[in-house]
Amino acid sequence: MGIAVATPRCQVCAHSKLGEINRICMDKKNTNGAIGQIFGVHYKSVSRHRNEHLPKAMVEYATQQAAEVLAVETPEAETPQDQINALMTKARSVLDKVEKKKDYTNTIRALREIRGCIELTAKLNGQIDQGATINIFAAPTWIVLQTAIITALEPFPEARAAVLKALPAS
Ligand SMILES: [Zn+2]
């Protein structure tokens, strides 16, 4: 390292403490000058690195964090709810870590994971209607009423046929 090459390389990317610098760069309170001084890099290099290279580093870091969340061990005997709970626990611990680091990108990701777990739990427990609409024609009251109407119309075959035709196919 340190040997000058024809194409100018990013001093920060080439730095042995790149990971640490990236973490510090993610916090907007740290100025380019301050970071440059700590790591012995020109402030302009820090600025360029922040603008051009940091987003990519953040995406990679976030992908790695997400992979960790997904890599939760799920023994076979567990129910879907157990698996969701395990995922939730893991996502919460990731949330704790990234929140402390003020890593907002990953905080949002962890929150999304947690929200996903809550939604899955609600779906499992039948608290969310998948179609987002209430199907009245599947309601017990409607079925009783429908049977009563059809029975009542038995003396009037034409009306009965018309009603049957108008009813939604079940
Ligand atoms: Zn760089």
Residues whose N, C-alpha, C, O or C-beta is under 5 A from the ligand:
A	BS01	ZN	C10 V12 C13 H49 H53
